[in-house]
Amino acid sequence: MRRGIISEILRDFIFQTLLIGLLLWALGAAR
């Protein structure tokens, strides 16, 4: 398995986690 694929998946995973975290924080702040 190439490391490029793993790093790409990891980057997507981190990006999605940050996006969801930001969304939850925005919802919590709006409350």
Secondary structure, 3 states (H helix, E strand, C coil): CCHHHHHHHHHHHHHHHHHHHHHHHHHHHHC
